[in-house]
Amino acid sequence: MPPTGTANSNLIVIRGNAASGKSSTAQGIRDRCGRGIAIVGQDIIRRNILREQDMAGAANIGLIDMTARFALDHGYHVIVEGVLNAAHYGEMLTQLVQDHRGQSRCYYFDVSFNETLRRHLTRPEALDFGEQKLRQWYRPQDDVPRLNEWRISEDVPLTEVIDLIWRDATLD
């Protein structure tokens, strides 16, 4: 793939299990920054736009990649966020980070299943699926080695996670 973005663009990848705080973190970063940050959410593209299952080789993987590249090439900082399990998304994410001309930072939300379930029960999605589905989807320690992800533990409050990524990605 050709290089993407600019020397001044930021690419932030936020991965982790369901209900680990990824979407809230991405939205918190965007709220702080205002305009200029595109959030490329796996759930929006996979479930809302394409209505497809999460599986290897699915169309949403390429659409996430193309959307992130398009936004980077048009001057946006980009946050790619979602479960983005390593087996299905690892190669695409690794290539995207490799091709990005600017700064890339990757984070993995390392949240236990019990905490995942507790957080899930506070969300509107709790009405759509429950503990059994969460257990089926849960992937502990889902590493993508070449991303050099920073691990965010479950005991770090949302505001501190947002501050950490904000400072690390130098979005000021």
MODELLER restraints for C-alpha pairs under 7 A, 6 or more apart:
rsr = mdl.restraints
at = mdl.atoms
rsr.add(forms.Gaussian(group=physical.xy_distance, feature=features.Distance(at['CA:2:A'], at['CA:99:A']), mean=6.64, stdev=0.5))
rsr.add(forms.Gaussian(group=physical.xy_distance, feature=features.Distance(at['CA:3:A'], at['CA:99:A']), mean=4.57, stdev=0.5))
rsr.add(forms.Gaussian(group=physical.xy_distance, feature=features.Distance(at['CA:3:A'], at['CA:100:A']), mean=5.84, stdev=0.5))
rsr.add(forms.Gaussian(group=physical.xy_distance, feature=features.Distance(at['CA:3:A'], at['CA:101:A']), mean=6.36, stdev=0.5))
rsr.add(forms.Gaussian(group=physical.xy_distance, feature=features.Distance(at['CA:4:A'], at['CA:69:A']), mean=5.93, stdev=0.5))
rsr.add(forms.Gaussian(group=physical.xy_distance, feature=features.Distance(at['CA:4:A'], at['CA:72:A']), mean=6.51, stdev=0.5))
rsr.add(forms.Gaussian(group=physical.xy_distance, feature=features.Distance(at['CA:4:A'], at['CA:73:A']), mean=5.89, stdev=0.5))
rsr.add(forms.Gaussian(group=physical.xy_distance, feature=features.Distance(at['CA:4:A'], at['CA:99:A']), mean=5.80, stdev=0.5))
rsr.add(forms.Gaussian(group=physical.xy_distance, feature=features.Distance(at['CA:4:A'], at['CA:100:A']), mean=4.89, stdev=0.5))
rsr.add(forms.Gaussian(group=physical.xy_distance, feature=features.Distance(at['CA:4:A'], at['CA:101:A']), mean=5.98, stdev=0.5))
rsr.add(forms.Gaussian(group=physical.xy_distance, feature=features.Distance(at['CA:5:A'], at['CA:69:A']), mean=6.89, stdev=0.5))
rsr.add(forms.Gaussian(group=physical.xy_distance, feature=features.Distance(at['CA:5:A'], at['CA:72:A']), mean=4.34, stdev=0.5))
rsr.add(forms.Gaussian(group=physical.xy_distance, feature=features.Distance(at['CA:5:A'], at['CA:73:A']), mean=4.46, stdev=0.5))
rsr.add(forms.Gaussian(group=physical.xy_distance, feature=features.Distance(at['CA:5:A'], at['CA:100:A']), mean=5.74, stdev=0.5))
rsr.add(forms.Gaussian(group=physical.xy_distance, feature=features.Distance(at['CA:5:A'], at['CA:101:A']), mean=5.59, stdev=0.5))
rsr.add(forms.Gaussian(group=physical.xy_distance, feature=features.Distance(at['CA:5:A'], at['CA:102:A']), mean=6.53, stdev=0.5))
rsr.add(forms.Gaussian(group=physical.xy_distance, feature=features.Distance(at['CA:6:A'], at['CA:101:A']), mean=5.24, stdev=0.5))
rsr.add(forms.Gaussian(group=physical.xy_distance, feature=features.Distance(at['CA:6:A'], at['CA:102:A']), mean=5.46, stdev=0.5))
rsr.add(forms.Gaussian(group=physical.xy_distance, feature=features.Distance(at['CA:7:A'], at['CA:101:A']), mean=5.19, stdev=0.5))
rsr.add(forms.Gaussian(group=physical.xy_distance, feature=features.Distance(at['CA:7:A'], at['CA:102:A']), mean=4.08, stdev=0.5))
rsr.add(forms.Gaussian(group=physical.xy_distance, feature=features.Distance(at['CA:8:A'], at['CA:102:A']), mean=5.48, stdev=0.5))
rsr.add(forms.Gaussian(group=physical.xy_distance, feature=features.Distance(at['CA:9:A'], at['CA:72:A']), mean=6.63, stdev=0.5))
rsr.add(forms.Gaussian(group=physical.xy_distance, feature=features.Distance(at['CA:9:A'], at['CA:75:A']), mean=6.82, stdev=0.5))
rsr.add(forms.Gaussian(group=physical.xy_distance, feature=features.Distance(at['CA:9:A'], at['CA:76:A']), mean=6.69, stdev=0.5))
rsr.add(forms.Gaussian(group=physical.xy_distance, feature=features.Distance(at['CA:9:A'], at['CA:77:A']), mean=5.29, stdev=0.5))
rsr.add(forms.Gaussian(group=physical.xy_distance, feature=features.Distance(at['CA:9:A'], at['CA:102:A']), mean=4.98, stdev=0.5))
rsr.add(forms.Gaussian(group=physical.xy_distance, feature=features.Distance(at['CA:9:A'], at['CA:103:A']), mean=6.51, stdev=0.5))
rsr.add(forms.Gaussian(group=physical.xy_distance, feature=features.Distance(at['CA:10:A'], at['CA:77:A']), mean=4.78, stdev=0.5))
rsr.add(forms.Gaussian(group=physical.xy_distance, feature=features.Distance(at['CA:10:A'], at['CA:78:A']), mean=6.29, stdev=0.5))
rsr.add(forms.Gaussian(group=physical.xy_distance, feature=features.Distance(at['CA:10:A'], at['CA:102:A']), mean=5.82, stdev=0.5))
rsr.add(forms.Gaussian(group=physical.xy_distance, feature=features.Distance(at['CA:10:A'], at['CA:103:A']), mean=5.00, stdev=0.5))
rsr.add(forms.Gaussian(group=physical.xy_distance, feature=features.Distance(at['CA:10:A'], at['CA:104:A']), mean=5.80, stdev=0.5))
rsr.add(forms.Gaussian(group=physical.xy_distance, feature=features.Distance(at['CA:10:A'], at['CA:169:A']), mean=6.84, stdev=0.5))
rsr.add(forms.Gaussian(group=physical.xy_distance, feature=features.Distance(at['CA:11:A'], at['CA:77:A']), mean=6.02, stdev=0.5))
rsr.add(forms.Gaussian(group=physical.xy_distance, feature=features.Distance(at['CA:11:A'], at['CA:78:A']), mean=4.94, stdev=0.5))
rsr.add(forms.Gaussian(group=physical.xy_distance, feature=features.Distance(at['CA:11:A'], at['CA:79:A']), mean=6.00, stdev=0.5))
rsr.add(forms.Gaussian(group=physical.xy_distance, feature=features.Distance(at['CA:11:A'], at['CA:103:A']), mean=6.31, stdev=0.5))
rsr.add(forms.Gaussian(group=physical.xy_distance, feature=features.Distance(at['CA:11:A'], at['CA:104:A']), mean=4.59, stdev=0.5))
rsr.add(forms.Gaussian(group=physical.xy_distance, feature=features.Distance(at['CA:11:A'], at['CA:105:A']), mean=6.31, stdev=0.5))
rsr.add(forms.Gaussian(group=physical.xy_distance, feature=features.Distance(at['CA:12:A'], at['CA:78:A']), mean=6.13, stdev=0.5))
rsr.add(forms.Gaussian(group=physical.xy_distance, feature=features.Distance(at['CA:12:A'], at['CA:79:A']), mean=4.62, stdev=0.5))
rsr.add(forms.Gaussian(group=physical.xy_distance, feature=features.Distance(at['CA:12:A'], at['CA:80:A']), mean=6.23, stdev=0.5))
rsr.add(forms.Gaussian(group=physical.xy_distance, feature=features.Distance(at['CA:12:A'], at['CA:104:A']), mean=5.82, stdev=0.5))
rsr.add(forms.Gaussian(group=physical.xy_distance, feature=features.Distance(at['CA:12:A'], at['CA:105:A']), mean=4.92, stdev=0.5))
rsr.add(forms.Gaussian(group=physical.xy_distance, feature=features.Distance(at['CA:12:A'], at['CA:106:A']), mean=5.72, stdev=0.5))
rsr.add(forms.Gaussian(group=physical.xy_distance, feature=features.Distance(at['CA:13:A'], at['CA:79:A']), mean=5.74, stdev=0.5))
rsr.add(forms.Gaussian(group=physical.xy_distance, feature=features.Distance(at['CA:13:A'], at['CA:80:A']), mean=4.83, stdev=0.5))
rsr.add(forms.Gaussian(group=physical.xy_distance, feature=features.Distance(at['CA:13:A'], at['CA:81:A']), mean=5.89, stdev=0.5))
rsr.add(forms.Gaussian(group=physical.xy_distance, feature=features.Distance(at['CA:13:A'], at['CA:105:A']), mean=6.34, stdev=0.5))
rsr.add(forms.Gaussian(group=physical.xy_distance, feature=features.Distance(at['CA:13:A'], at['CA:106:A']), mean=4.56, stdev=0.5))
rsr.add(forms.Gaussian(group=physical.xy_distance, feature=features.Distance(at['CA:13:A'], at['CA:107:A']), mean=6.10, stdev=0.5))
rsr.add(forms.Gaussian(group=physical.xy_distance, feature=features.Distance(at['CA:14:A'], at['CA:22:A']), mean=6.13, stdev=0.5))
rsr.add(forms.Gaussian(group=physical.xy_distance, feature=features.Distance(at['CA:14:A'], at['CA:80:A']), mean=6.21, stdev=0.5))
rsr.add(forms.Gaussian(group=physical.xy_distance, feature=features.Distance(at['CA:14:A'], at['CA:81:A']), mean=4.67, stdev=0.5))
rsr.add(forms.Gaussian(group=physical.xy_distance, feature=features.Distance(at['CA:14:A'], at['CA:82:A']), mean=6.60, stdev=0.5))
rsr.add(forms.Gaussian(group=physical.xy_distance, feature=features.Distance(at['CA:14:A'], at['CA:106:A']), mean=6.06, stdev=0.5))
rsr.add(forms.Gaussian(group=physical.xy_distance, feature=features.Distance(at['CA:14:A'], at['CA:107:A']), mean=4.93, stdev=0.5))
rsr.add(forms.Gaussian(group=physical.xy_distance, feature=features.Distance(at['CA:14:A'], at['CA:108:A']), mean=6.03, stdev=0.5))
rsr.add(forms.Gaussian(group=physical.xy_distance, feature=features.Distance(at['CA:15:A'], at['CA:22:A']), mean=6.77, stdev=0.5))
rsr.add(forms.Gaussian(group=physical.xy_distance, feature=features.Distance(at['CA:15:A'], at['CA:81:A']), mean=5.86, stdev=0.5))
rsr.add(forms.Gaussian(group=physical.xy_distance, feature=features.Distance(at['CA:15:A'], at['CA:82:A']), mean=5.33, stdev=0.5))
rsr.add(forms.Gaussian(group=physical.xy_distance, feature=features.Distance(at['CA:15:A'], at['CA:83:A']), mean=5.24, stdev=0.5))
rsr.add(forms.Gaussian(group=physical.xy_distance, feature=features.Distance(at['CA:15:A'], at['CA:84:A']), mean=5.96, stdev=0.5))
rsr.add(forms.Gaussian(group=physical.xy_distance, feature=features.Distance(at['CA:15:A'], at['CA:107:A']), mean=6.20, stdev=0.5))
rsr.add(forms.Gaussian(group=physical.xy_distance, feature=features.Distance(at['CA:15:A'], at['CA:108:A']), mean=4.84, stdev=0.5))
rsr.add(forms.Gaussian(group=physical.xy_distance, feature=features.Distance(at['CA:15:A'], at['CA:109:A']), mean=6.21, stdev=0.5))
rsr.add(forms.Gaussian(group=physical.xy_distance, feature=features.Distance(at['CA:16:A'], at['CA:82:A']), mean=6.76, stdev=0.5))
rsr.add(forms.Gaussian(group=physical.xy_distance, feature=features.Distance(at['CA:16:A'], at['CA:83:A']), mean=4.91, stdev=0.5))
rsr.add(forms.Gaussian(group=physical.xy_distance, feature=features.Distance(at['CA:16:A'], at['CA:108:A']), mean=5.36, stdev=0.5))
rsr.add(forms.Gaussian(group=physical.xy_distance, feature=features.Distance(at['CA:16:A'], at['CA:109:A']), mean=4.69, stdev=0.5))
rsr.add(forms.Gaussian(group=physical.xy_distance, feature=features.Distance(at['CA:16:A'], at['CA:110:A']), mean=6.58, stdev=0.5))
rsr.add(forms.Gaussian(group=physical.xy_distance, feature=features.Distance(at['CA:17:A'], at['CA:83:A']), mean=5.19, stdev=0.5))
rsr.add(forms.Gaussian(group=physical.xy_distance, feature=features.Distance(at['CA:17:A'], at['CA:138:A']), mean=6.04, stdev=0.5))
rsr.add(forms.Gaussian(group=physical.xy_distance, feature=features.Distance(at['CA:17:A'], at['CA:139:A']), mean=6.71, stdev=0.5))
rsr.add(forms.Gaussian(group=physical.xy_distance, feature=features.Distance(at['CA:18:A'], at['CA:83:A']), mean=6.26, stdev=0.5))
rsr.add(forms.Gaussian(group=physical.xy_distance, feature=features.Distance(at['CA:18:A'], at['CA:116:A']), mean=6.79, stdev=0.5))
rsr.add(forms.Gaussian(group=physical.xy_distance, feature=features.Distance(at['CA:19:A'], at['CA:116:A']), mean=5.51, stdev=0.5))
rsr.add(forms.Gaussian(group=physical.xy_distance, feature=features.Distance(at['CA:19:A'], at['CA:119:A']), mean=5.75, stdev=0.5))
rsr.add(forms.Gaussian(group=physical.xy_distance, feature=features.Distance(at['CA:19:A'], at['CA:120:A']), mean=5.16, stdev=0.5))
rsr.add(forms.Gaussian(group=physical.xy_distance, feature=features.Distance(at['CA:20:A'], at['CA:109:A']), mean=6.20, stdev=0.5))
rsr.add(forms.Gaussian(group=physical.xy_distance, feature=features.Distance(at['CA:20:A'], at['CA:111:A']), mean=6.08, stdev=0.5))
rsr.add(forms.Gaussian(group=physical.xy_distance, feature=features.Distance(at['CA:20:A'], at['CA:116:A']), mean=5.94, stdev=0.5))
rsr.add(forms.Gaussian(group=physical.xy_distance, feature=features.Distance(at['CA:22:A'], at['CA:81:A']), mean=6.33, stdev=0.5))
rsr.add(forms.Gaussian(group=physical.xy_distance, feature=features.Distance(at['CA:22:A'], at['CA:82:A']), mean=6.65, stdev=0.5))
rsr.add(forms.Gaussian(group=physical.xy_distance, feature=features.Distance(at['CA:23:A'], at['CA:81:A']), mean=6.74, stdev=0.5))
rsr.add(forms.Gaussian(group=physical.xy_distance, feature=features.Distance(at['CA:25:A'], at['CA:158:A']), mean=6.66, stdev=0.5))
rsr.add(forms.Gaussian(group=physical.xy_distance, feature=features.Distance(at['CA:25:A'], at['CA:162:A']), mean=5.82, stdev=0.5))
rsr.add(forms.Gaussian(group=physical.xy_distance, feature=features.Distance(at['CA:26:A'], at['CA:39:A']), mean=6.90, stdev=0.5))
rsr.add(forms.Gaussian(group=physical.xy_distance, feature=features.Distance(at['CA:26:A'], at['CA:79:A']), mean=6.66, stdev=0.5))
rsr.add(forms.Gaussian(group=physical.xy_distance, feature=features.Distance(at['CA:28:A'], at['CA:162:A']), mean=6.41, stdev=0.5))
rsr.add(forms.Gaussian(group=physical.xy_distance, feature=features.Distance(at['CA:29:A'], at['CA:162:A']), mean=5.97, stdev=0.5))
rsr.add(forms.Gaussian(group=physical.xy_distance, feature=features.Distance(at['CA:29:A'], at['CA:166:A']), mean=6.79, stdev=0.5))
rsr.add(forms.Gaussian(group=physical.xy_distance, feature=features.Distance(at['CA:30:A'], at['CA:37:A']), mean=6.00, stdev=0.5))
rsr.add(forms.Gaussian(group=physical.xy_distance, feature=features.Distance(at['CA:36:A'], at['CA:76:A']), mean=5.08, stdev=0.5))
rsr.add(forms.Gaussian(group=physical.xy_distance, feature=features.Distance(at['CA:36:A'], at['CA:77:A']), mean=6.17, stdev=0.5))
rsr.add(forms.Gaussian(group=physical.xy_distance, feature=features.Distance(at['CA:37:A'], at['CA:76:A']), mean=5.44, stdev=0.5))
rsr.add(forms.Gaussian(group=physical.xy_distance, feature=features.Distance(at['CA:37:A'], at['CA:77:A']), mean=4.70, stdev=0.5))
rsr.add(forms.Gaussian(group=physical.xy_distance, feature=features.Distance(at['CA:37:A'], at['CA:78:A']), mean=5.57, stdev=0.5))
rsr.add(forms.Gaussian(group=physical.xy_distance, feature=features.Distance(at['CA:38:A'], at['CA:71:A']), mean=6.73, stdev=0.5))
rsr.add(forms.Gaussian(group=physical.xy_distance, feature=features.Distance(at['CA:38:A'], at['CA:76:A']), mean=6.23, stdev=0.5))
rsr.add(forms.Gaussian(group=physical.xy_distance, feature=features.Distance(at['CA:38:A'], at['CA:77:A']), mean=6.22, stdev=0.5))
rsr.add(forms.Gaussian(group=physical.xy_distance, feature=features.Distance(at['CA:38:A'], at['CA:78:A']), mean=4.84, stdev=0.5))
rsr.add(forms.Gaussian(group=physical.xy_distance, feature=features.Distance(at['CA:38:A'], at['CA:79:A']), mean=6.22, stdev=0.5))
rsr.add(forms.Gaussian(group=physical.xy_distance, feature=features.Distance(at['CA:39:A'], at['CA:78:A']), mean=5.95, stdev=0.5))
rsr.add(forms.Gaussian(group=physical.xy_distance, feature=features.Distance(at['CA:39:A'], at['CA:79:A']), mean=4.83, stdev=0.5))
rsr.add(forms.Gaussian(group=physical.xy_distance, feature=features.Distance(at['CA:39:A'], at['CA:80:A']), mean=6.08, stdev=0.5))
rsr.add(forms.Gaussian(group=physical.xy_distance, feature=features.Distance(at['CA:40:A'], at['CA:64:A']), mean=6.69, stdev=0.5))
rsr.add(forms.Gaussian(group=physical.xy_distance, feature=features.Distance(at['CA:40:A'], at['CA:68:A']), mean=6.45, stdev=0.5))
rsr.add(forms.Gaussian(group=physical.xy_distance, feature=features.Distance(at['CA:40:A'], at['CA:79:A']), mean=5.99, stdev=0.5))
rsr.add(forms.Gaussian(group=physical.xy_distance, feature=features.Distance(at['CA:40:A'], at['CA:80:A']), mean=4.71, stdev=0.5))
rsr.add(forms.Gaussian(group=physical.xy_distance, feature=features.Distance(at['CA:40:A'], at['CA:81:A']), mean=6.30, stdev=0.5))
rsr.add(forms.Gaussian(group=physical.xy_distance, feature=features.Distance(at['CA:41:A'], at['CA:80:A']), mean=5.98, stdev=0.5))
rsr.add(forms.Gaussian(group=physical.xy_distance, feature=features.Distance(at['CA:41:A'], at['CA:81:A']), mean=5.06, stdev=0.5))
rsr.add(forms.Gaussian(group=physical.xy_distance, feature=features.Distance(at['CA:41:A'], at['CA:82:A']), mean=5.97, stdev=0.5))
rsr.add(forms.Gaussian(group=physical.xy_distance, feature=features.Distance(at['CA:42:A'], at['CA:64:A']), mean=6.94, stdev=0.5))
rsr.add(forms.Gaussian(group=physical.xy_distance, feature=features.Distance(at['CA:42:A'], at['CA:81:A']), mean=6.16, stdev=0.5))
rsr.add(forms.Gaussian(group=physical.xy_distance, feature=features.Distance(at['CA:42:A'], at['CA:82:A']), mean=4.94, stdev=0.5))
rsr.add(forms.Gaussian(group=physical.xy_distance, feature=features.Distance(at['CA:43:A'], at['CA:82:A']), mean=6.66, stdev=0.5))
rsr.add(forms.Gaussian(group=physical.xy_distance, feature=features.Distance(at['CA:45:A'], at['CA:60:A']), mean=6.25, stdev=0.5))
rsr.add(forms.Gaussian(group=physical.xy_distance, feature=features.Distance(at['CA:45:A'], at['CA:64:A']), mean=6.97, stdev=0.5))
rsr.add(forms.Gaussian(group=physical.xy_distance, feature=features.Distance(at['CA:46:A'], at['CA:52:A']), mean=5.73, stdev=0.5))
rsr.add(forms.Gaussian(group=physical.xy_distance, feature=features.Distance(at['CA:46:A'], at['CA:60:A']), mean=5.29, stdev=0.5))
rsr.add(forms.Gaussian(group=physical.xy_distance, feature=features.Distance(at['CA:55:A'], at['CA:88:A']), mean=6.47, stdev=0.5))
rsr.add(forms.Gaussian(group=physical.xy_distance, feature=features.Distance(at['CA:56:A'], at['CA:88:A']), mean=4.67, stdev=0.5))
rsr.add(forms.Gaussian(group=physical.xy_distance, feature=features.Distance(at['CA:61:A'], at['CA:89:A']), mean=6.60, stdev=0.5))
rsr.add(forms.Gaussian(group=physical.xy_distance, feature=features.Distance(at['CA:65:A'], at['CA:92:A']), mean=6.89, stdev=0.5))
rsr.add(forms.Gaussian(group=physical.xy_distance, feature=features.Distance(at['CA:65:A'], at['CA:96:A']), mean=6.99, stdev=0.5))
rsr.add(forms.Gaussian(group=physical.xy_distance, feature=features.Distance(at['CA:68:A'], at['CA:78:A']), mean=6.39, stdev=0.5))
rsr.add(forms.Gaussian(group=physical.xy_distance, feature=features.Distance(at['CA:71:A'], at['CA:78:A']), mean=6.83, stdev=0.5))
rsr.add(forms.Gaussian(group=physical.xy_distance, feature=features.Distance(at['CA:72:A'], at['CA:78:A']), mean=6.43, stdev=0.5))
rsr.add(forms.Gaussian(group=physical.xy_distance, feature=features.Distance(at['CA:85:A'], at['CA:142:A']), mean=6.61, stdev=0.5))
rsr.add(forms.Gaussian(group=physical.xy_distance, feature=features.Distance(at['CA:86:A'], at['CA:142:A']), mean=6.05, stdev=0.5))
rsr.add(forms.Gaussian(group=physical.xy_distance, feature=features.Distance(at['CA:86:A'], at['CA:143:A']), mean=6.31, stdev=0.5))
rsr.add(forms.Gaussian(group=physical.xy_distance, feature=features.Distance(at['CA:86:A'], at['CA:144:A']), mean=5.59, stdev=0.5))
rsr.add(forms.Gaussian(group=physical.xy_distance, feature=features.Distance(at['CA:90:A'], at['CA:144:A']), mean=5.73, stdev=0.5))
rsr.add(forms.Gaussian(group=physical.xy_distance, feature=features.Distance(at['CA:94:A'], at['CA:146:A']), mean=6.46, stdev=0.5))
rsr.add(forms.Gaussian(group=physical.xy_distance, feature=features.Distance(at['CA:94:A'], at['CA:147:A']), mean=6.01, stdev=0.5))
rsr.add(forms.Gaussian(group=physical.xy_distance, feature=features.Distance(at['CA:97:A'], at['CA:104:A']), mean=6.16, stdev=0.5))
rsr.add(forms.Gaussian(group=physical.xy_distance, feature=features.Distance(at['CA:105:A'], at['CA:169:A']), mean=6.73, stdev=0.5))
rsr.add(forms.Gaussian(group=physical.xy_distance, feature=features.Distance(at['CA:106:A'], at['CA:147:A']), mean=6.40, stdev=0.5))
rsr.add(forms.Gaussian(group=physical.xy_distance, feature=features.Distance(at['CA:106:A'], at['CA:148:A']), mean=6.81, stdev=0.5))
rsr.add(forms.Gaussian(group=physical.xy_distance, feature=features.Distance(at['CA:106:A'], at['CA:149:A']), mean=4.68, stdev=0.5))
rsr.add(forms.Gaussian(group=physical.xy_distance, feature=features.Distance(at['CA:106:A'], at['CA:150:A']), mean=6.26, stdev=0.5))
rsr.add(forms.Gaussian(group=physical.xy_distance, feature=features.Distance(at['CA:107:A'], at['CA:149:A']), mean=4.77, stdev=0.5))
rsr.add(forms.Gaussian(group=physical.xy_distance, feature=features.Distance(at['CA:107:A'], at['CA:150:A']), mean=4.66, stdev=0.5))
rsr.add(forms.Gaussian(group=physical.xy_distance, feature=features.Distance(at['CA:107:A'], at['CA:151:A']), mean=5.83, stdev=0.5))
rsr.add(forms.Gaussian(group=physical.xy_distance, feature=features.Distance(at['CA:107:A'], at['CA:152:A']), mean=6.87, stdev=0.5))
rsr.add(forms.Gaussian(group=physical.xy_distance, feature=features.Distance(at['CA:108:A'], at['CA:149:A']), mean=5.95, stdev=0.5))
rsr.add(forms.Gaussian(group=physical.xy_distance, feature=features.Distance(at['CA:108:A'], at['CA:150:A']), mean=6.07, stdev=0.5))
rsr.add(forms.Gaussian(group=physical.xy_distance, feature=features.Distance(at['CA:108:A'], at['CA:151:A']), mean=4.89, stdev=0.5))
rsr.add(forms.Gaussian(group=physical.xy_distance, feature=features.Distance(at['CA:108:A'], at['CA:152:A']), mean=6.04, stdev=0.5))
rsr.add(forms.Gaussian(group=physical.xy_distance, feature=features.Distance(at['CA:109:A'], at['CA:151:A']), mean=5.93, stdev=0.5))
rsr.add(forms.Gaussian(group=physical.xy_distance, feature=features.Distance(at['CA:109:A'], at['CA:152:A']), mean=4.76, stdev=0.5))
rsr.add(forms.Gaussian(group=physical.xy_distance, feature=features.Distance(at['CA:109:A'], at['CA:153:A']), mean=6.22, stdev=0.5))
rsr.add(forms.Gaussian(group=physical.xy_distance, feature=features.Distance(at['CA:110:A'], at['CA:151:A']), mean=6.10, stdev=0.5))
rsr.add(forms.Gaussian(group=physical.xy_distance, feature=features.Distance(at['CA:110:A'], at['CA:152:A']), mean=5.68, stdev=0.5))
rsr.add(forms.Gaussian(group=physical.xy_distance, feature=features.Distance(at['CA:110:A'], at['CA:153:A']), mean=5.03, stdev=0.5))
rsr.add(forms.Gaussian(group=physical.xy_distance, feature=features.Distance(at['CA:110:A'], at['CA:154:A']), mean=6.35, stdev=0.5))
rsr.add(forms.Gaussian(group=physical.xy_distance, feature=features.Distance(at['CA:111:A'], at['CA:153:A']), mean=6.13, stdev=0.5))
rsr.add(forms.Gaussian(group=physical.xy_distance, feature=features.Distance(at['CA:111:A'], at['CA:154:A']), mean=4.95, stdev=0.5))
rsr.add(forms.Gaussian(group=physical.xy_distance, feature=features.Distance(at['CA:117:A'], at['CA:131:A']), mean=6.65, stdev=0.5))
rsr.add(forms.Gaussian(group=physical.xy_distance, feature=features.Distance(at['CA:120:A'], at['CA:126:A']), mean=5.96, stdev=0.5))
